[in-house]
Amino acid sequence: RFVQTILDRIGRSARRTHAKFCWGFFVDNENCVDTTPWFSADHANLSTDALAISAVVTALTALANLDEGPPSNEKLGLNFARNWTLAVPIGLWDMGIKINQAEYYFPSNDLTTLVPNPVKHVFGVNNERVAIIPFFSDEDN
Protein backbone atom coordinates (compact mmCIF):
# COMPACT_ATOMS: atom_id res chain seq x y z
CA ARG A 1 0.00 0.00 0.00
CA PHE A 2 2.90 2.36 0.73
CA VAL A 3 4.31 1.93 -2.79
CA GLN A 4 0.91 2.63 -4.37
CA THR A 5 0.54 5.80 -2.27
CA ILE A 6 3.98 7.03 -3.39
CA LEU A 7 3.17 6.32 -7.05
CA ASP A 8 -0.13 8.21 -6.78
CA ARG A 9 1.63 11.21 -5.25
CA ILE A 10 4.35 11.20 -7.91
CA GLY A 11 1.70 11.33 -10.63
CA ARG A 12 -0.14 14.17 -8.91
CA SER A 13 3.12 16.04 -8.39
CA ALA A 14 4.06 15.64 -12.06
CA ARG A 15 0.65 16.98 -13.21
CA ARG A 16 0.92 19.94 -10.84
CA THR A 17 4.48 20.72 -11.96
CA HIS A 18 3.47 20.56 -15.63
CA ALA A 19 0.43 22.78 -15.01
CA LYS A 20 2.55 25.36 -13.18
CA PHE A 21 4.99 25.39 -16.08
CA CYS A 22 2.26 25.86 -18.72
CA TRP A 23 0.19 28.44 -16.80
CA GLY A 24 3.36 30.16 -15.61
CA PHE A 25 3.71 32.00 -18.92
CA PHE A 26 0.44 33.79 -18.19
CA VAL A 27 0.69 34.02 -14.40
CA ASP A 28 4.19 35.52 -14.60
CA ASN A 29 3.25 37.60 -17.67
CA GLU A 30 6.18 36.31 -19.72
CA ASN A 31 7.18 37.96 -22.96
CA CYS A 32 5.64 36.62 -26.15
CA VAL A 33 7.21 36.52 -29.61
CA ASP A 34 7.06 40.30 -30.07
CA THR A 35 9.21 40.69 -26.90
CA THR A 36 6.43 42.41 -24.93
CA PRO A 37 4.54 40.80 -22.03
CA TRP A 38 1.47 38.72 -22.92
CA PHE A 39 -0.73 41.17 -21.05
CA SER A 40 0.20 44.74 -21.94
CA ALA A 41 -1.25 48.02 -23.18
CA ASP A 42 0.37 47.30 -26.56
CA HIS A 43 -1.74 44.18 -26.88
CA ALA A 44 -4.87 45.93 -25.57
CA ASN A 45 -5.66 42.98 -23.31
CA LEU A 46 -5.45 44.46 -19.83
CA SER A 47 -8.51 44.85 -17.65
CA THR A 48 -9.19 45.85 -14.08
CA ASP A 49 -12.81 44.66 -14.16
CA ALA A 50 -13.85 42.12 -11.56
CA LEU A 51 -14.86 38.69 -12.87
CA ALA A 52 -18.47 38.98 -14.03
CA ILE A 53 -20.61 38.10 -17.03
CA SER A 54 -20.18 41.58 -18.52
CA ALA A 55 -16.37 41.31 -18.17
CA VAL A 56 -16.37 37.93 -19.95
CA VAL A 57 -18.57 39.35 -22.73
CA THR A 58 -16.17 42.30 -23.09
CA ALA A 59 -13.15 39.96 -23.26
CA LEU A 60 -14.74 37.65 -25.84
CA THR A 61 -15.82 40.65 -27.93
CA ALA A 62 -12.25 41.97 -27.85
CA LEU A 63 -10.99 38.57 -29.02
CA ALA A 64 -13.51 38.55 -31.86
CA ASN A 65 -12.32 41.99 -32.96
CA LEU A 66 -8.66 40.97 -33.26
CA ASP A 67 -7.33 41.13 -36.80
CA GLU A 68 -4.82 39.06 -38.73
CA GLY A 69 -2.50 41.97 -39.23
CA PRO A 70 -0.93 43.05 -42.49
CA PRO A 71 -1.57 42.67 -45.32
CA SER A 72 -5.25 41.67 -44.97
CA ASN A 73 -6.10 43.15 -41.53
CA GLU A 74 -9.24 40.97 -41.61
CA LYS A 75 -11.03 40.35 -38.31
CA LEU A 76 -10.47 36.85 -36.97
CA GLY A 77 -14.01 36.49 -35.60
CA LEU A 78 -14.94 34.05 -32.86
CA ASN A 79 -16.01 30.43 -33.10
CA PHE A 80 -18.24 29.45 -30.18
CA ALA A 81 -18.24 25.85 -31.38
CA ARG A 82 -14.69 25.77 -30.03
CA ASN A 83 -14.07 24.46 -26.54
CA TRP A 84 -13.42 27.68 -24.62
CA THR A 85 -12.07 27.45 -21.06
CA LEU A 86 -12.66 29.91 -18.23
CA ALA A 87 -9.72 29.73 -15.81
CA VAL A 88 -10.41 31.07 -12.32
CA PRO A 89 -8.61 31.08 -8.95
CA ILE A 90 -9.99 28.92 -6.14
CA GLY A 91 -11.60 31.94 -4.48
CA LEU A 92 -13.72 32.63 -7.58
CA TRP A 93 -14.79 29.10 -8.52
CA ASP A 94 -18.40 29.85 -7.60
CA MET A 95 -18.42 32.99 -9.78
CA GLY A 96 -17.04 30.95 -12.69
CA ILE A 97 -19.92 28.49 -12.33
CA LYS A 98 -22.50 31.30 -12.04
CA ILE A 99 -21.16 33.02 -15.17
CA ASN A 100 -21.47 29.78 -17.12
CA GLN A 101 -24.92 28.77 -15.79
CA ALA A 102 -26.91 31.98 -15.29
CA GLU A 103 -29.98 32.43 -17.47
CA TYR A 104 -30.04 36.22 -17.01
CA TYR A 105 -27.94 38.97 -15.48
CA PHE A 106 -28.02 42.69 -14.71
CA PRO A 107 -25.78 44.31 -17.35
CA SER A 108 -24.90 47.39 -15.28
CA ASN A 109 -25.74 49.13 -12.02
CA ASP A 110 -29.38 49.14 -13.13
CA LEU A 111 -30.86 46.39 -10.96
CA THR A 112 -34.22 46.50 -12.70
CA THR A 113 -33.39 45.14 -16.15
CA LEU A 114 -32.41 41.51 -16.61
CA VAL A 115 -30.95 40.48 -19.96
CA PRO A 116 -30.18 36.98 -21.30
CA ASN A 117 -26.70 35.69 -20.51
CA PRO A 118 -24.85 35.46 -23.86
CA VAL A 119 -22.11 33.22 -22.40
CA LYS A 120 -24.41 30.62 -20.85
CA HIS A 121 -22.80 27.20 -21.34
CA VAL A 122 -19.92 28.60 -23.43
CA PHE A 123 -17.67 26.83 -20.91
CA GLY A 124 -19.60 23.56 -21.01
CA VAL A 125 -23.13 22.53 -20.13
CA ASN A 126 -21.83 20.88 -16.95
CA ASN A 127 -19.07 23.45 -16.30
CA GLU A 128 -16.50 20.99 -17.62
CA ARG A 129 -14.38 23.84 -18.98
CA VAL A 130 -14.46 26.06 -15.90
CA ALA A 131 -10.91 25.38 -14.72
CA ILE A 132 -10.07 26.13 -11.10
CA ILE A 133 -6.35 26.95 -11.03
CA PRO A 134 -4.98 26.68 -7.47
CA PHE A 135 -1.89 28.82 -8.11
CA PHE A 136 -3.77 31.81 -9.53
CA SER A 137 -3.41 34.44 -6.82
CA ASP A 138 -5.37 37.49 -8.02
CA GLU A 139 -8.97 37.03 -7.01
CA ASP A 140 -10.02 40.44 -8.30
CA ASN A 141 -9.56 39.70 -12.02
N, C-alpha and C positions, 0 to 999 in steps of 0.2 A: 504493500500500500504506500509506503514511503517513496518508492521509486516512481510510482504513478503520479503522486502529488508533485514531485519535483518536475516531471515531464510536463504536467499541466501548467505549472508556473513558468517554465521555460517558454512554452508556446505563447502564453499570455504576455510575458515580458517581450518576446520578439514582436508580437503584433503592436504592442504599445510603443516600442522603440521605432518601428517602421512608421507608425502613424505620426509620432512626434517629428520624425524626419520630414515626411511629406507635408504636414500642415505647418511645419516650421518656416517654410518659405513665406507663408502668409502671416503667421503670428509675428515673426520677427521682421516683417516687411522688407524682405530681401530685394535686391535689385533684379530687374528683369532684363531682357536682351537689349533694351535701349539705355541701359546703365542708370535708370532712375528706379526708385522703389516702386513696388507693385501698386501701392496705394499712395497717390501723390496728386497734387493740384494739376500737374501736367497731364495726368491720365483722366482727370475729372471723375475720380471714383472715391472721393472722400465724403463722409457724411457724419454729422454729429446727431442725427435723429435716433431716438430710442427705437428698439425693435418693436414694430407694429405693422399692421396690414398696409397702411399707407406708405410706410418706409420700404416695404418689400415691393409694392407696386411701383414706387419711384425708381428703385434699383433695377427692376426688370425692364421698365420703360427706357432707362438709360442704356441698358445692354442692347435693347432692340434698336436704339438709335445710333449705335456704333457703326462706323463705315469701314470699308475695306482699305481705305487709303488710296494714294495715287496708283494708277492713273484713273481708275473708275470712280472712286469715292462713293460707291453704291452702299446703301444701308444694308447691314447684315440681316436685320429682321430677328425674329425670335421664334423658335419652334417649341411649342408647349407639349408636343408629343415626346420630346426628349425627357429623360429622367433627371429632373432638376433636384438638387439637394439643398436643404436649408440647414446650415451648420450653426449651432447655438452652444453657449456655455451651459454648464450644469444649472446655474441659477436662473436660466431663462428657458428651460426645457418646456415648462407649461405654456409659456407664451408662444413657443414654436408650434406646439400642438394646436393652440387656439387659432393661430394665424392660418394653419392648414385646414382646420375643421369648421370655422365659423361660417354660418350662412350669410350673415349681414354684419356690418360694422358702421360706426359713426366716422365719417371721413374727416372731420375736423372738430373744433371745439363746440360745434353745434350738436348738442345731445338730443335733438328732436328728429333728425333725419337719418334713418337707416338706409344704407345702400347695399346691394349684393356684393359679396366678397369675390373679387375677380381672381384671387389666388387659391380659392377653395380646392383642395386635393391636388394642387400643382406638385406637392411634395409627397404624393401617394395617398390613396384612399384610406389606408390604415397607418398613415404617418411613417411608412417604411423608409422615407428619405428625409426625415427630420433627424439629423445626426447630432447627438449630444457629445460635444468634444470636451473631455475633462480638463485639458490644459489650456483652454481659452480662458483668459482672465478678465477681460473687459465685459462686464455685464450690462453696460449702458448702450452698447452698439452691437 
